[in-house]
Amino acid sequence: MKKAKESPATPTSGPLKIRIGGKEREFDIENPELPDWVEDNKLTAGGYPYDKKMKTDEYDQTLEKLQIELVKAQAWLQATGKRVMALFEGRDAAGKGGTIFVVHQYLNPRTARNVALTKPTPPELGQWYYQRYVDHFPTSGEFVTFDRSWYNRAGVEPVMGFCTPEQHEKFLDETPHFERMIVNDDIHFFKFWLNIGRETQLERFHDRRYSPLKSWKFSPIDVAGITKWDGYTKVRDTMFERTHKQFAPWIIVRANDKRRARLAVMRRILLSLPYEGRDLDVIGKEDKKIIGEGPSFLGKEG
């Protein structure tokens, strides 16, 4: 059993019954000991194609090379006035924040921004749904990432009852038209979904729960979401079916290993931008086991 070193940061609701792989399990976030069935499957959960994490040295060396290419790409954006916008979506604890961090780490913050909006204010609730996101779109020469986006209405909101079925359906119908306008305005547009297995998510929740550095990431919504895995899977699959388009595809990244996921995201961005001085040998080829497009890439994985 893996044992956390720190005491819990916030109170939770106690043991939860979970069915995984046809077996009923009990998971208690208040127990500092991580169950063996989580520890043993945290990397390979959901059919992940690797049984070991990428080695640290290989990751660090590759990351630095790709970050240098990103700095070159940013210089190209500033010289040409081109714009980039990337959405990062996925289940809670999928690794969105860490991926965004390494993408931005060495970029000039004057023209590279991350947007992570809180819940809508009363005035925003009265606006056109997309309006508060449009306010943060990139201007000439900017690189903008969104840590969650308008796709809240395709995931968290319908599962947690924060929107009506009619609002959900309207969103699925209108979003492809909205995104076509983005692409037609010559914005380089990326939609990343970081996909993780269930035991992977539970291990990360547990880590957040007992880490004094990460406890701020853990919320009552996380606890509520533990038993709603199937509900999130259902709305995710519907979202892919309705909003995956050739002009704005969903880029799926298998993210049980955060290191491979981060490199896969960076490669996709770099391979898609025709920036001056791009070194394809340095960027390397995509790992097709890790990254693909659309619902077919997930198959029957959860």
N, C-alpha and C positions, 0 to 999 in steps of 0.2 A: 504494500500500500504506500502511495506517495502522500507524505504528510506536509501540510503547509506550516510555515514557521510563525505566522502572525495570527493574531486573533481577528475575528470578523469585524468588518467596518460598519455594517448596517444590519438591522434585524430583518429576518425573512420569515416565510410562512411554514417552514418545517419540511419533512420528507414528502416527496412527490412520487407518484406511481407513473412510470414511463414504459411504453412498449417499444422495443427496438429489435428488429430482426426476428419478430415473432415471439420474443421473450419479454415477460413483464419484469421490469427492473425498478428498484427504489433508489432515488437520488436525493440526498439531503445536503443542500448547499451549506447548511449550518455545521455539518461535520467536517472538521479540518482534514480528515483523511479522505483522499480521493479513491473511489472504488477501483479495484483491479480491472473490472470490465471496461472502465473508462480509460484508465492508464494504458491498458494493452492495445486499445483500438483507436487512440486519439489521432494517430497519423494515417492509418489505413481506412478509417471510417468512410462509408459511402463509396467504396470501391476505388479509393485513391490509388494511383498506379505505382507509387513508390513506398517502400517500407522503411526507408531511412531519410532523414533530412539531408539537404544539400550540405556538404562540408563547409565549415566556416571560412577557411582560407579561399576556397573556390568562390564562395559567395562574395566575400569582401573584395576580391580582385575584380570580379565581373561587375559588381555594383559600381565601383569607382570608374571603370571604363564607360559604363552606360551613363553615369552622371556627367561625365565630361562631354559626352555626345549631347546630353540634354542642354548643357550650357551653350554649346554651339547652336543648337536648334533655337534657343531663346534669342541669341544674337541675330539669327536669321529672321525671326519674328519682328524684332525691333527694326531691322533694316528694311523689311518689306511691308510692314504693317499687317501681316497676316495674323489671324486669330485662331486660338485653340481653346476648346472647351471639353472637359472630360468629367463624366458623371461616375461616381463610385457607389455602387449599390451592393447589397448582400444581406444575409441574416446578421443579427447581432453577433458581434465577436468574430466576424469574417476576416478582419484585418484591413479594413478600409483606411483607418487613420494612419496605421504604420506604413501602408503603401503610399499614401499621399505624402507622408513625411519625407520618404526617401526620394520621391519625385521632385519635391520642392527644395530639398536640403541645400543645394548649392546654386539655386536660381536666384536672380536678382528680385527681391520681394516687391520692388517698385512696379514690376510688370508681370509678376506671377503671384496670383492670389488663390487662397482656398476659401470656399464658402461653406459654412456649417451653420445653418439657420436653426434657431430654436422654434418652439411651437408658435403658430400664428398669433399675432396680437389681435385685439378686437377690431381695429380698423382693417387689418389684413384679411380677417375673416369675411369682411364685406366686399373685398376686391375680386376681380377676375382671378381664378385660382392660380394661374401661372405668373401673375403680375409680380409678386415679391421675388420670384426667381429671375425674371427678366431684368429687374433692376441691377443684378449682379453679373450680367453677361459681359464678355470681354469687349473692350474697345480695341482700337488699332494697336497691334504689337503685343497684345496681352495673352497670357496663358492662365486660364482659370479652371480650377477643379471644384467639384461639388462633393462634399461628404454627405451623402444623401441629397435627394433632389425632389422634383415634382413627383417622382415615383413613390413617394410616401403614400400617395393615394392608391397605388396599386398593391401595396404590401401591408404596412403597419396599420393604416387607417381602416381598411375593411376587416382585418382580422380582429382588431381591438375595438371595433365599433365606433371609430372616430369619424366615419363618414357614412352616408346612406348608400344602399345598393344602387340607387339611381345616380348618385354622384360618382360612384365607382364605375358604372357602365358608361357614363358620359365621358369620364376621363379616358377610358380605354378606346373610345370612339374618336375622341378629338386629338389625342396626343400624337399619333402619326402625322396629322396635318400640321400641328404645331412644330414638330421636329423637321418636317420637310422645309418649312420656312427658314429654320436655322441653317440647314445644309445649303439651301438655295441662296442664302446670303453669304456664302463662301467662308463659313466657319468650319474649321476642321473639328469634327464632332465625334466623340467617343463615348460609348455607354458600356462600362465594365460591370459585370456581375461576378463578385467573388463568392465562389461556392465552397461550402465546407460540410463535412459529415457531422452527424449528430454527436458522437462522442467527442469530436474535436471541439464543438461548441461548448459542451458541458465542461470539458477540461479548462477552456479559456474563461468561462464564467467563474469556475472555482478559483482559478488563479487571480482573477480580478477581485473576488470576494475577500481574499486573504492577503492581498498585496497593498501595503500602505502607499505605494506609488501609483497603483492602478484602480484603487477602490472608487475613485470618482467616476469611473466608467460604468460601475455596476449600479443598476437602477431597478425599481419595482417592475418596470416594463420587461426587463430581462427575466425576472422570476416568473412573471405571468406568461412570457413567451415560451418557457421551457416545455409546457404541456400543450402548446399550440403549434408544434412542429408541422403536423399534417395540414393544418389550416394555412400556414405560411407556404407550404409546398404547393397547395392547390392554387392560391392566388398568384404565386410566382409563375407557375406553368401557364396560367391564363394570361398573365402579363406578357410572357414570351410569345405566345401564340398571336396576341393582338398587336403588339408593338415592335416585334422584330421585323424590320423592313430592310430591303437591300440598300436603301439610301441612309439608313440609320440602324445598323445591325446591333444586336446584343453580343458583346464579346464576353464569353464565359471563361473564367479563370478558376481552375481547381486550386483551392487555396489552403488545404490542410497544412502544407509546408509554406510558411509565410515567405521564406527566402525565394523559393522557385516562383511563387506568385508575383512577388514584387518585380523580379527580373522579367517575367513574362509581360507584365503591364508596360514596363519601360520599353522593352523591345517593340511591342506593338505600336506604341506612339512613335518611336524613332523610325521604324520601317515605313510608317505612313506619311511622314513629313519630308518633303523634298528639299531639305535645308542644305545650304552651302557647306561643303566640306564633310558631308556625311560619309562615315567609314563603315561600309557594310560588313567588312571582315571583323571589325571590332564589335559591332552590334550582334552579329551572329544570327543563327537561324532560330525560328520559334520551335519550342518543344510542343509538338502536336498532342502529346499526352496531357498537357497542362492547359493549353489554350485553344479555343475554337469559337465558332459562332452559332448562335441560335439554339433552340430547344433540342435539336437532334444531337448536339454535342453531349448533352447531359444523359441522354438515353433514359434509363430507368433509375438513375441515381437519385438519392434523396438530398 
